[in-house]
Amino acid sequence: MNFKTINAMKTKIITKSLFNSVSLTLLIIFAALLIILYNLQAISVIWFVLLLILSVLISSSIQIADQWEKAVVLRLGKYRGLKGPGLFLIIPIFERVMNYIDQRIRVTDFKAEQTLTKDTVPVNVVAVLYWTVWDVEKAALEVQDYSEAIEYVAQTGLRDIIGRHELAELLQERDKIARDLQLLLDEISNPWGITCQSVGIKDITIPQALADAMSKQAQAERERKARVILGTAETEIAEKFAKASQEYLNNPVALQLRAMNLIGEGLKEKSSMIIVPSSALDSMNLGVLGGLASLGKLQQKDDVS
């Protein structure tokens, strides 16, 4: 994890200035009234200073939390409670707002580089985590920096999940891997008042040499399946021919009709040559038919010329 990532995570803890728009406006009004009273000599310098300090304290007691935020209030260092959303008051000097915790769903990217799978293959995995703070009190009191803790837990959990599975499982069962990781992170973060709603696997990168080898393996597997399918088809065709030969053996008339049908189909295709075994011509009396077919071809050529 680089330095920029750590800084980006720490900015998720929201801190606000002492004065907001309401308190600052109120302070300006108090200060203007005191200046007018002082110029009119209605109050002395001592009262002017005291009232100005009181105005600052009153204005600083007015705090505002946005709709999606909860303010963690401490009184003399002890947890006092949660305030907001909206306008709320604190006791100046004695109470302070530790931070404002955002309760919206957050998105955190994390990755595991050069992590070995169960079958010792180095992979780089990039994932994204969707999480939210459901218990602000626990998130504020149980862990120092919950955003950074979630980042580290997610990265460690991802490495652990990768080490439990083989490369084929990581590539083929991304949804299952993501669910297992989500359950693991949710179990760890629940005591912190944080729930991990879902995890998505964005990318899995493997070494280029291994990718080339897997591509060749997949191609060889496809060729093997194609040859198996072709061999199966040849076997089925041979079985059909064997059954047909048995039918034609006891029925020479059917065989002769089939031969005539083949010649007729050849003529329909406008073939210039029809190859028929001589034994078939002798056994099925197809000599006359072959001659007629040749004569038909010659007549077609004469008509064309």
C-alpha positions in Angstrom: 0.0 0.0 0.0 1.5 3.3 -1.0 1.6 6.6 0.9 -1.1 8.3 -1.2 -3.6 5.5 -0.5 -3.1 5.8 3.2 -3.6 9.6 3.0 -6.8 9.1 1.0 -8.2 6.7 3.6 -7.5 9.1 6.5 -9.4 11.9 4.8 -12.6 9.8 5.2 -12.7 10.8 8.9 -14.7 14.1 8.8 -13.6 17.0 10.9 -15.1 20.5 10.8 -14.1 24.0 11.8 -15.1 25.4 15.1 -17.6 27.8 13.5 -20.2 27.1 10.9 -22.4 29.4 8.9 -25.0 29.8 11.7 -22.5 30.3 14.6 -20.4 32.7 12.5 -23.4 34.8 11.6 -24.5 34.9 15.2 -21.0 35.9 16.3 -20.9 38.8 13.8 -24.2 40.0 15.1 -23.1 39.9 18.7 -19.8 41.7 17.9 -21.6 44.4 16.0 -24.0 45.0 18.9 -21.2 45.2 21.3 -19.3 47.7 19.2 -22.4 49.9 18.9 -22.9 49.7 22.7 -19.3 50.5 23.3 -19.3 53.5 21.0 -22.4 54.8 22.7 -20.5 54.4 26.0 -23.2 52.1 27.3 -20.6 49.5 28.4 -17.1 49.8 29.6 -14.0 48.2 28.1 -14.1 45.4 30.7 -17.7 44.5 29.9 -17.0 44.8 26.2 -14.2 42.1 26.5 -16.2 39.9 28.8 -19.3 40.0 26.6 -17.2 39.4 23.5 -15.7 36.3 25.0 -19.2 35.1 26.0 -20.4 35.7 22.5 -17.6 33.5 21.1 -18.4 30.8 23.6 -22.1 30.9 22.8 -21.5 30.9 19.0 -19.0 28.0 19.3 -21.7 25.9 21.1 -23.8 25.8 18.0 -22.9 22.8 15.7 -24.5 21.4 12.6 -24.3 17.8 11.3 -25.4 16.9 7.8 -28.3 14.5 7.1 -26.0 11.5 6.6 -23.7 12.2 9.6 -23.6 11.6 13.3 -21.5 13.7 15.6 -19.5 12.0 18.4 -19.6 14.3 21.5 -17.1 14.0 24.3 -17.4 15.7 27.7 -14.1 16.2 29.5 -12.7 13.3 27.5 -15.6 10.8 28.2 -18.1 9.7 25.7 -21.3 11.8 26.0 -23.4 10.6 23.1 -24.3 11.2 19.5 -25.8 14.3 18.0 -27.4 15.1 14.8 -28.3 15.2 12.0 -29.2 18.9 12.0 -28.6 21.7 14.5 -27.4 20.8 18.1 -25.7 22.5 21.0 -22.7 21.5 23.1 -21.4 23.0 26.3 -18.4 25.2 25.5 -15.0 24.3 27.0 -16.4 21.1 28.7 -17.7 19.4 25.5 -16.3 18.9 22.1 -17.1 17.0 18.9 -14.5 14.3 18.3 -15.5 13.8 14.6 -18.5 13.4 12.3 -19.0 9.9 11.0 -20.5 9.4 7.6 -23.2 6.6 7.5 -23.5 6.4 3.8 -22.3 3.4 1.8 -18.6 3.7 1.0 -16.5 2.1 -1.7 -13.0 1.0 -1.1 -10.6 -0.4 -3.7 -8.0 -2.9 -2.6 -5.7 -5.4 -4.2 -3.4 -8.3 -3.5 -0.2 -8.4 -5.6 1.9 -11.5 -6.4 -0.1 -13.7 -4.1 0.3 -17.4 -4.5 -2.8 -19.6 -5.0 -3.3 -23.0 -3.6 -1.5 -24.5 -6.7 1.4 -22.0 -6.2 0.5 -19.6 -9.1 1.3 -15.9 -8.5 -1.7 -13.7 -9.3 -2.6 -10.0 -8.9 -6.2 -9.5 -7.8 -8.1 -6.2 -7.7 -11.4 -6.0 -5.8 -13.8 -3.5 -4.5 -15.6 -3.4 -1.2 -19.0 -1.8 -0.3 -19.3 -1.1 3.4 -21.1 1.2 5.8 -21.1 2.2 9.5 -24.2 0.9 11.1 -23.2 1.5 14.8 -21.5 4.9 15.1 -20.7 4.5 18.8 -18.8 1.2 18.2 -17.0 2.7 15.1 -15.9 5.7 17.2 -14.9 3.9 20.4 -13.7 0.4 19.3 -11.2 1.2 16.6 -8.9 4.2 16.2 -9.2 4.6 12.4 -11.9 2.4 11.0 -11.4 3.4 7.4 -7.7 2.3 7.5 -8.7 -0.8 9.5 -11.2 -1.9 6.8 -8.6 -1.4 4.1 -6.0 -3.6 5.8 -8.6 -6.3 6.8 -9.9 -6.4 3.2 -6.4 -6.8 1.8 -5.4 -9.5 4.3 -8.7 -11.3 3.8 -8.2 -11.3 0.0 -4.8 -12.8 0.3 -6.1 -15.5 2.6 -9.0 -16.3 0.2 -6.5 -16.5 -2.7 -4.3 -18.9 -0.8 -7.3 -21.3 -0.2 -8.3 -21.7 -3.8 -6.6 -22.9 -7.0 -6.2 -20.7 -10.1 -9.0 -22.4 -11.9 -11.4 -21.7 -9.1 -10.4 -18.0 -9.0 -11.1 -17.7 -12.7 -14.3 -19.6 -12.9 -16.0 -18.9 -9.6 -15.5 -15.2 -9.0 -19.0 -14.8 -7.5 -18.3 -17.6 -4.9 -14.9 -16.1 -4.0 -16.5 -12.7 -3.6 -19.2 -14.1 -1.3 -16.7 -15.9 0.8 -14.6 -12.8 1.2 -17.6 -10.7 2.1 -18.6 -13.1 4.8 -15.1 -13.1 6.2 -14.8 -9.3 6.3 -18.3 -8.9 7.7 -17.4 -11.3 10.6 -14.3 -9.3 11.4 -15.8 -5.8 11.1 -19.2 -6.3 12.8 -17.7 -5.8 16.3 -16.5 -2.4 15.1 -20.0 -1.4 14.1 -19.3 -1.8 10.4 -21.0 -4.1 7.9 -19.5 -5.2 4.6 -22.5 -5.3 2.2 -20.8 -6.8 -0.8 -17.5 -7.5 -2.5 -16.7 -7.5 -6.2 -13.7 -9.0 -8.0 -12.7 -6.4 -10.6 -9.7 -8.1 -12.2 -7.4 -11.2 -12.0 -4.0 -10.9 -13.7 -1.8 -14.0 -14.2 1.8 -14.2 -15.6 1.9 -13.8 -19.4 3.7 -17.1 -19.9 1.0 -18.9 -18.0 -1.7 -17.2 -20.0 -0.1 -18.3 -23.2 0.2 -21.9 -22.0 -3.5 -21.9 -20.9 -4.5 -20.5 -24.3 -2.6 -23.3 -26.0 -4.2 -25.9 -23.7 -7.7 -24.5 -24.4 -7.0 -24.7 -28.1 -5.8 -28.3 -27.9 -8.8 -29.2 -25.8 -11.1 -27.7 -28.5 -9.3 -29.6 -31.2 -9.6 -32.8 -29.2 -13.4 -32.3 -28.7 -13.8 -31.6 -32.4 -12.0 -34.8 -33.4 -14.1 -36.8 -30.8 -17.3 -35.4 -32.3 -16.1 -36.2 -35.8 -15.2 -39.7 -34.9 -18.6 -40.2 -33.1 -20.3 -39.0 -36.3 -18.3 -41.4 -38.5 -19.2 -44.2 -36.1 -22.9 -43.4 -36.3 -22.8 -43.1 -40.1 -21.1 -46.5 -40.3 -23.8 -48.0 -38.1 -26.5 -46.5 -40.3 -24.8 -47.8 -43.5 -24.5 -51.3 -41.9 -28.2 -51.3 -41.1 -29.0 -50.1 -44.6 -26.9 -52.8 -46.2 -28.9 -55.4 -44.4 -32.1 -54.0 -45.7 -30.7 -53.8 -49.3 -29.3 -57.3 -49.1 -32.7 -58.9 -48.9 -34.4 -56.4 -51.2 -32.5 -55.8 -54.5 -35.4 -53.8 -55.9 -35.0 -51.2 -53.1 -31.3 -51.1 -53.8 -31.9 -50.5 -57.5 -34.4 -47.7 -56.7 -31.9 -46.1 -54.4 -29.2 -46.1 -57.1 -31.7 -44.5 -59.5 -32.4 -41.9 -56.9 -28.7 -41.1 -56.5 -28.3 -40.7 -60.2 -31.3 -38.4 -60.4 -30.0 -36.2 -57.6 -26.7 -36.0 -59.4 -28.4 -34.8 -62.6 -30.4 -32.2 -60.6 -27.1 -30.8 -59.3 -25.9 -30.4 -62.9 -22.8 -32.4 -62.3 -20.6 -33.0 -65.2 -19.6 -36.5 -64.0 -21.3 -39.2 -62.0 -19.1 -41.9 -60.5 -20.7 -45.3 -60.0 -18.8 -48.5 -59.2 -18.8 -51.0 -62.1 -19.9 -53.8 -59.7 -22.9 -51.7 -58.9 -23.7 -51.4 -62.6 -23.5 -55.1 -63.1 -25.4 -56.1 -60.0 -28.2 -53.5 -60.3 -28.4 -53.4 -64.2 -27.5 -49.7 -64.1 -25.6 -49.8 -67.4 -28.6 -48.7 -69.3 -29.3 -46.0 -66.8 -25.7 -44.7 -66.9 -25.9 -44.5 -70.7 -29.1 -42.6 -70.5 -27.6 -40.2 -68.1 -24.6 -39.6 -70.4 -26.9 -39.2 -73.4 -28.9 -36.6 -71.4 -25.7 -34.7 -70.7 -24.7 -34.7 -74.4 -28.1 -33.5 -75.4 -27.9 -30.6 -72.9 -24.6 -29.6 -74.3 -25.9 -29.7 -77.9 -28.9 -27.5 -76.9 -26.6 -25.0 -75.3 -24.3 -24.9 -78.4 
